[in-house]
Amino acid sequence: MAPAAGPVEGQACTDDMLAVDVVPAAPQAAVGTKPTFTLVVTNIAGVSCTRSLDAGLREVVLLDAAGTRVWGSNDCFPERSSEPRTLAAGEAVSFPVQWGGLTSEPTCTVTRANPPAGAYQLQGRLDTKVGGATPFTLV
C-alpha cells in the first residue's frame, strides 16, 4: 500500500493546514473601552498554499463563560474584500480588529449594551476554520 500523500506545494489551504488565533492587545480591558484584538492566520503546513482571506470570511467572536456569543466583529459593520493569498509554509498574517465595547448579534437589530465585568473567551474564524479560545477579562 502506498503511503498517504501529504499536502502539495501551491494547493488550496485546507482547514487542517491553517491555525487561527486571536491575540488581545492586553489580557483584560475595562468595561466600556474599545480594546483591539488581532486575528492571526498561520499556515502550519510544510508547503505553501492558497486561501481566500477576504474580510467577510474573517471574524473575531467574544463568548461569555457559558459559551454564549456576546459580540462578533462581522455583526454590525461587516466588511467585504477580495483577498486571495498564497501563504508560505509557516507564514502568519495578522488582521487587527477594534471592538467598540458593546454587545451585538448577527443581524445587529437588538439594542447594544456594555457586557458586564467578568471572564470571557475570544475565538477567531476564517470561513470554515474556527480557532481555539483565548481568555479575555472585562474589569
C-alpha positions as CSV (number, residue, x, y, z in Angstrom):
1,M,0.0,0.0,0.0
2,A,1.4,3.4,-1.0
3,P,1.9,6.0,1.8
4,A,-0.8,8.7,2.1
5,A,0.1,11.8,0.1
6,G,0.7,14.9,2.1
7,P,0.0,18.5,1.2
8,V,1.2,19.6,-2.3
9,E,3.1,22.8,-2.8
10,G,0.7,25.6,-4.0
11,Q,-2.6,23.7,-3.4
12,A,-5.6,25.3,-1.7
13,C,-5.1,25.5,2.0
14,T,-7.5,23.2,3.8
15,D,-8.6,23.9,7.3
16,D,-6.1,21.3,8.6
17,M,-3.3,23.3,7.1
18,L,-4.2,26.5,9.0
19,A,-4.2,27.8,12.6
20,V,-6.5,30.6,13.5
21,D,-5.8,32.5,16.8
22,V,-6.9,35.7,18.4
23,V,-4.4,37.8,20.3
24,P,-5.8,40.6,22.5
25,A,-3.6,43.7,22.9
26,A,-3.9,43.2,26.6
27,P,-5.4,40.2,28.6
28,Q,-8.0,42.5,30.1
29,A,-9.9,45.7,29.4
30,A,-12.2,48.0,31.3
31,V,-16.0,47.7,30.6
32,G,-16.9,50.3,28.0
33,T,-13.5,50.7,26.4
34,K,-12.6,49.8,22.9
35,P,-9.9,47.1,23.0
36,T,-8.0,45.8,20.0
37,F,-7.7,42.1,19.1
38,T,-5.5,40.7,16.4
39,L,-6.8,37.8,14.3
40,V,-3.8,35.7,13.2
41,V,-4.0,33.1,10.4
42,T,-0.9,30.8,10.1
43,N,0.0,28.3,7.5
44,I,1.1,25.3,9.7
45,A,1.6,23.0,6.7
46,G,5.1,22.3,5.4
47,V,4.3,23.7,2.0
48,S,2.9,27.0,0.6
49,C,-0.9,27.0,-0.1
50,T,-3.6,29.4,-1.2
51,R,-6.7,30.6,0.6
52,S,-9.1,33.5,0.4
53,L,-8.5,35.9,3.3
54,D,-11.5,38.1,2.4
55,A,-12.7,40.4,5.2
56,G,-16.1,38.8,5.2
57,L,-14.6,35.4,5.9
58,R,-12.6,36.7,8.9
59,E,-14.3,37.1,12.3
60,V,-13.5,37.6,16.0
61,V,-16.2,36.5,18.4
62,L,-16.5,37.2,22.2
63,L,-18.1,34.4,24.2
64,D,-19.2,34.6,27.9
65,A,-18.2,32.0,30.5
66,A,-21.2,29.8,29.5
67,G,-20.1,29.9,25.8
68,T,-22.9,32.3,24.8
69,R,-22.0,34.7,21.9
70,V,-21.7,38.3,23.2
71,W,-20.2,40.1,20.2
72,G,-18.9,39.3,16.7
73,S,-16.7,41.6,14.5
74,N,-18.9,41.0,11.5
75,D,-22.3,41.7,13.2
76,C,-22.9,45.4,12.7
77,F,-20.2,46.5,10.4
78,P,-19.5,43.6,8.0
79,E,-16.6,44.2,5.6
80,R,-16.1,42.8,2.2
81,S,-12.9,42.4,0.2
82,S,-11.3,40.1,-2.3
83,E,-8.1,38.8,-0.8
84,P,-6.9,35.5,-2.4
85,R,-3.5,34.9,-0.9
86,T,-0.6,32.4,-1.1
87,L,0.8,31.7,2.3
88,A,4.3,30.4,2.5
89,A,5.0,27.4,4.9
90,G,4.9,28.8,8.4
91,E,3.7,32.3,7.3
92,A,1.4,34.2,9.7
93,V,-0.9,37.0,8.6
94,S,-2.4,39.4,11.1
95,F,-5.6,41.4,11.0
96,P,-6.3,44.0,13.7
97,V,-9.9,44.3,14.9
98,Q,-11.1,47.0,17.3
99,W,-14.1,46.1,19.4
100,G,-16.5,49.0,20.2
101,G,-17.1,47.6,23.6
102,L,-20.8,46.8,23.1
103,T,-22.7,43.6,22.7
104,S,-24.1,42.6,19.3
105,E,-25.7,39.8,17.3
106,P,-25.5,38.8,13.7
107,T,-28.4,41.0,12.4
108,C,-27.4,43.9,14.7
109,T,-31.1,44.6,15.4
110,V,-31.0,44.1,19.2
111,T,-30.2,47.1,21.5
112,R,-26.4,47.1,22.1
113,A,-25.0,47.4,25.7
114,N,-21.8,47.1,27.7
115,P,-21.3,43.5,28.8
116,P,-20.7,43.1,32.5
117,A,-17.2,42.6,34.0
118,G,-16.1,39.0,34.1
119,A,-14.3,36.2,32.3
120,Y,-14.8,35.8,28.6
121,Q,-13.2,33.9,25.7
122,L,-12.2,35.2,22.3
123,Q,-12.4,32.9,19.2
124,G,-11.3,33.6,15.7
125,R,-12.7,32.2,12.4
126,L,-11.6,32.2,8.8
127,D,-14.6,30.9,6.9
128,T,-14.9,27.2,8.0
129,K,-11.8,27.2,10.1
130,V,-12.5,28.1,13.8
131,G,-9.7,28.6,16.2
132,G,-9.4,27.8,19.9
133,A,-10.5,30.0,22.7
134,T,-8.3,32.7,24.2
135,P,-9.1,34.0,27.7
136,F,-10.1,37.7,28.0
137,T,-11.3,39.6,31.0
138,L,-13.5,42.7,31.3
139,V,-12.9,44.6,34.6
